[in-house]
Amino acid sequence: MSHNRKVKQNIAQLEADVAAADSQEALVKVVRSVAEHPGPLDYRDGPWWGLFGLLMAVTVFVMVANVLYGYMGVFDLVAGNMSYWILPLLGFFLARRLERQKRWLPLPNMLAKPKIRIGVITLLCGLPALLPIWHQLFWNTLFSVVAPMVHYLGMAPDPLVMVIAFGLAVSLWLWLRKRQNWRYPLTDAIVLKDALLNNGLKEISSKGRMDQLLRAFREFNRGNDLKELVALYQGRYQGDVHQFDYELYHYHYIERRTETYTDSNGNTKTRTRRTSYYRHGLLLEFPFARSLSLAGDNRLRFKGEDYRTASNAFNRRFKVKVADQMVAARLLSPAVVESLNTLGENVKRPVIEINDAGQLCLAFDDKDLLAVECRYNLDNPVEFAEEIAGHAELGKLDALLETLHTLMRLSDNNFRASA
């Protein structure tokens, strides 16, 4: 069996082991096996990288040759200014590589963020472009190599050759990069699996759930194109007073719109644009109120009567709609209002919707609730195993669950007494 085929099989087995891990101990064992793996785990792609280098050399040669002796057309502006953008581009790729290798610049804490570090290295690498001598050396070197080759050919190659060579090079680079960096998506899968195991969550099938949610909640009636649940998880919260099952979801929807524009010839045309949006949230049973919504997102319209509390800050943050004013009056006590105000400060465009069946949906625009920052990855399997052996804290999820528990705790007596 060839070396690369063995690598492919070994990686597939590691992916299967991660998917099958049913405890944190099993997951840590899989990570540690990477450090002591008996078989090969890295592809031998030397010939492919050689082909990539050849295609890039052809791209640069044709570009420079046409700058010297031909006409680049729409590419003239890009090609003619290559000495300005080549260094920042190389610096960007260098910065990304250093970032993944955890080789960071010694920046102050307030600047020690991945995007800032990448930006600083890119900027530093681009500084020589401010010096005239750099441009002179760059073009003189290229011309000294390209001119004899063009003279030998008798003409500058067609720019179409450059486009084809560059397209093939990019496609080859993306494929090789995926093979070379297979550890990163598997690292993400391990981190997610560790977070689920640590916090009592399990992924469940979302088949048929989307149709149910569209009927149950106005929150999911967004967009006019694709509507889908990207992921759905199930968990249980154990509070001091209440215990409840809940579902955590990632929701994706697309808004499609047709717009009119004028082309370069002055003709009026139409085109369709699609924009993706993502929402995250929690679903659970809430037997203490019905037919009530608190919307911190003006993109939605709910049915019912308006209700205002004594808190101006709350009224600015949430628009309350309710079928029965007494339901809102009992639910939105001063303590509940204060708790929901805090919630509104910590998430973007929150919506709390309680339907007429006593089911609650808490939704917002923020990033993934299951995201966990890790210092190491499968490039450092020993350190990574030690890191995921600890407890993966999901601070924002815990805070949201505590808010919902508080809402239940402060509501149950009012509604029981009313009943």
Number of C-alpha atoms within 10 A of each C-alpha: 5 6 13 15 11 16 17 15 14 19 19 11 12 16 17 11 16 21 13 11 18 13 14 19 13 14 24 22 16 20 26 19 15 20 14 10 12 9 13 16 19 18 15 14 12 9 9 14 15 11 15 21 14 14 21 19 16 19 22 19 22 26 28 24 24 24 19 16 13 17 15 21 11 8 14 15 11 13 19 16 11 17 19 18 14 13 18 21 15 14 21 19 14 15 24 18 13 16 16 15 13 14 10 15 14 9 12 8 7 7 12 13 13 14 12 13 20 21 17 18 20 21 16 12 19 20 12 16 16 10 9 9 10 14 17 11 12 12 15 12 11 14 18 10 13 20 17 11 15 20 10 9 10 9 13 22 18 15 19 12 14 21 15 13 20 19 15 15 22 14 12 17 17 11 12 16 11 13 15 15 13 14 17 15 14 17 21 16 15 23 22 16 22 26 22 21 18 18 18 12 18 15 15 11 11 15 9 9 12 15 13 10 16 14 10 19 16 18 21 23 14 17 17 12 13 13 20 16 21 13 15 19 18 18 15 15 17 12 13 8 9 13 12 15 12 19 18 24 22 19 20 19 22 18 15 15 13 9 10 10 11 10 10 7 6 8 8 10 10 11 9 9 11 15 11 13 14 17 21 21 23 22 19 18 15 20 15 21 21 20 20 27 27 22 22 23 17 11 8 13 13 18 13 15 12 15 18 17 15 11 12 10 12 19 17 11 18 23 19 23 22 21 17 15 15 11 16 23 13 17 21 20 17 13 13 20 19 15 17 23 18 13 16 18 11 14 17 16 19 25 24 21 26 27 19 14 13 16 19 26 25 19 27 20 17 15 13 15 17 19 16 16 9 13 10 19 25 21 17 16 20 18 16 20 23 13 16 22 16 11 13 21 15 16 12 15 17 14 13 18 18 16 17 24 20 18 21 20 17 19 20 17 13 14 15 9 7 8 6
